[in-house]
Amino acid sequence: MTHINRRAFTLSGLAGFAALAACGNPIGGQGATELDARVDAARDYLRNNFGNLEELFQNSRGILYIPVVTEAGLFVGGAYGRGALRINDATVDYYSATRASFGLQAGAQQYAHALFFMTEQALSDFRYSPGWAASADLRYATPTQGGSMGTETTTQFAPVIAVVFGQSGILAGASLAGVKYSRIIP
């Protein structure tokens, strides 16, 4: 790398992480009580605003809620959020979601997401892995015009269904491909 390329790489990385830290996502010190309150708010938002997700709520074996993910980048980017895994609407574990990226990107955004584990096997694989990474084959149920959530029959038979909601910011799109989930102690 030339001197300018190294400097640009370093500065863009620092700018991305500074933007990530400046957003309203508390990266450290968020206790279990506050995290559970945010998870409750995310769950209630989904139930109140997207009624046709009720089938997913009823049939899922567990749901991981990440109520705030902050993503920022300038060529080098990152995303971070914390949440809770709920089984029968009771918190059983806490998780962080992290992602690093490199490429043509500039900006910041925040969003929330929930992973609906539709089979016992998918839930077990998630809970007992040392670090579970969302892959490109994750099925999405996404908001559509008119405030409805698209839960097509192709997603109803998927082992894990992701719902991304509450997006704000100036980065385009929110994909969970490459996000790594790790168990934490808040």
Secondary structure, DSSP 4 states (H G I P E B T S, - for coil): --HHHHHHHHHHHHHHHHHHHHSS---S---HHHHHHHHHHHHHHHHHH-GGGHHHHHH-SEEEEEEEEEEEEEEEEEEEEEEEEEETTEEEEEEEEEEEEEEEEEEEEEEEEEEEE-SHHHHHHHHTSSSEE--TT-EE--B-GGG-B---HHHHTSSEEEEEEEEEESS-----TT-EEEEE--
